[in-house]
Amino acid sequence: MIPQLNHEMRPTLNTEDMARGQFVSGLRSFILHDLAADMRYAYDNRAAADFASQHGHAPKDGAEVHKALRPDPAFKVYSALRVEAQRMVWNSVGPVVARELYKLNKAAEQVKDRPGQVKLAPGFEVPRNVSALDVHLMPGSYTRGGDTLEAGAVYDQGLAVFSMGLMGENLDDIGLSMARYISRKFRDFKPTAILDMGCTIGHNTLPWKQTYPQAKVTAIDAAGSVLLYGSARAKMLGQDVDFVQMSADALDFPDQSFDLVFSSMFLHEISNKTREKVFAEAYRVLKPGGLMLHMELPPNDQMSAFDGFYLDWDSWYNEEPFYKAFRDQDTRTICKAAGFGADDYLQFVVPSIGIYGADAIDDAIAHEESQKVDQSTTGRLAEGVQWFGFGAWKR
Ligand SMILES: C[S@@+](CC[C@H](N)C(=O)[O-])C[C@H]1O[C@@H](n2cnc3c(N)ncnc32)[C@H](O)[C@@H]1O
């Protein structure tokens, strides 16, 4: 169910806002559990067999699963409702933020002198993957409202509705789970300079500061508006983090500046061409012994055709045009292409800290179960979610 964000930048919800949010969250939960199960049943019991009789073979990848399912009523119901529920997420929070913006501005003003900088880049040209699309059907994308707090507030409250409580009360489950995994698995690794790329409102940046309080943490994003909100939000939460407007494919930092270069849910929103530059930049700004780490949707080559299709649905229907092309890549190969040694690659699956608890992460490390991409729960925002991480050490 929809969490009440637990920080002072959040918009105040009245009873009607709460009810609307609960309804949309509940609808999404019904779609992602019940209707998804119906679609799976339809695939196993009719669509795959129909496809095989027409084509002489079973669907062999996500694109063929998509083709097999498209005529099926279970797929149509699932997809139509999921698109509408996605629009409802943003529509349910837009009016709340419009009403609350004045109060949010005042709240941000009150904390502006607390530690942590926010630097927007005058004249910066926001890349078209951010400005020219309504990314995941979010009206106005990450630049909605220009340089005001609107885009960040809509994203924060919208993600709370979208995530159905599965990302934690401050939407930081990914960051907390990843930071716990890295700090427990690599106990000698003590980063003092950390970069988060494509941070949006910094919800998954803050856990790195909490885990490594001595580190200087810098969060960048191409959209300035979300940084204004993210910085105020971080200050409200007492976290000293710098937020800087910058494109991750042209970092304005000297070589060897960071011990950890992180991103989460970022790579699937950029083109493969941009991603190549981002990895080259990550390699350049990492110190020797540093780690590039990405939390992402797991790659298609590590999943069944159906599970691959299930995650790629967003690419076809949720205004995520780069999603599938990213997921079709081999993660080890793309790290190697950026200069990292093949043996320095790492990947893991980490149980959500909010669902399974911190001890489960330690258990996963101890039993090396974290190396497997579990197809039914990895990367799916549904009960039992686990997060996929990959990256490489720079020698
Ligand atoms: C899905 S959001 C990532 C959210 C967040 N990191 C998380 O953990 O949920 C993707 C973000 O990447 C940003 N972005 C897209 N292209 C970028 C680029 N070239 N450089 C920096 N940020 C970019 C977008 O503005 C957006 O805020």
The ligand as an ORCA input file, in Angstrom:
! r2SCAN-3c Opt
* xyz 0 1
  C      14.470      6.541    -13.497
  S      15.322      7.958    -13.070
  C      16.499      7.301    -11.901
  C      15.978      7.306    -10.559
  C      16.882      7.061     -9.417
  N      18.283      6.985     -9.692
  C      16.428      5.827     -8.678
  O      17.270      5.203     -8.057
  O      15.234      5.506     -8.692
  C      16.417      8.379    -14.387
  C      17.075      9.718    -14.186
  O      18.150      9.824    -15.102
  C      18.247     11.174    -15.517
  N      19.025     11.223    -16.754
  C      18.691     10.796    -17.984
  N      19.695     10.999    -18.859
  C      20.710     11.549    -18.153
  C      22.019     11.947    -18.465
  N      22.511     11.853    -19.710
  N      22.802     12.431    -17.483
  C      22.349     12.551    -16.213
  N      21.097     12.190    -15.862
  C      20.280     11.695    -16.807
  C      16.808     11.607    -15.637
  O      16.688     13.024    -15.620
  C      16.187     10.908    -14.434
  O      16.192     11.756    -13.318
*
